[in-house]
Amino acid sequence: MVVGAVEQIRAWQPRVPGIVEVLHAHFVGHVYPMHAHNSWTLLIVDDGAVRYDLDRHEHGVLGSVVSLLPPFVPHNGQAASARGFRKRVLYLDPAHFSEEMIGFAVDTPTFADPLLHSRIRRLHATLHHPGEELEAASRLALIHERLRDLLRGTDPPPRRADPVLAHRLRELLDSRIVEGLTLADAAAVLHADSTHLIRAFSREFGMPPHQYLISRRVDLARPLLLSGMPARDVAATTGFHDQPHLIRHFKRILGTTPGYYAHSAAGLRAADEPAYR
């Protein structure tokens, strides 16, 4: 929705448990009055700078700084200069944070943490594409973990290998290639913490669970494309959200599109057919 000549807003509700809403906005003249949310507000600024008051203290967000505003605590906000700002916001479900975190966030609502900032940017990039719910949930779990460590001011605990759990998760993914599964379902079935699942699998197999699942779906798609099945039907048959979802990952893994891949087989079949006079 275009608000004015230089002010734009895009908001949506992704199908990712733990994310209430996503907001991408470009503001120049707008000034937020004092207000409060019933969710956690995780904010990064892509251009310009934002200043806001929280609990009678002034804070700012720019560059690689991340801001986390707790629920039910009033705050305002506006551009720190006449050039305005571009921001990306995740509104997060309070159920994923303990109440003690609110006090920590009021005291320290901003973090100059490159790792956290990178994880948030990667999650936003994932949220642009439907069908990537497992990847988005995995990235969100790691963001939650990092936020809890930063708010408590504690070092992350040592990461231990767990090859048995990693292989159990791979077996579960192999049994659900087409229908897929959520990170929460996998954690419940395997009685494991979500972030531990992600780390154990990545350490054992050199890729995160969502990437493994996508690669297995591409494996299923290849022979179907070579057999002449239309790409849109292949996408539906192998668990992809839609044809663009299949195309994006097929090209990323194999370096070519499903259409070109299938066309190469059609050319070979034509060459093998006998010539009749």
Summary of the structure (lengths in Angstrom):
residues: 277
radius of gyration: 22.8
end to end distance: 63.3
largest distance: 90.4
contacts: 819
relative contact order: 0.10
helix: 47%
strand: 22%
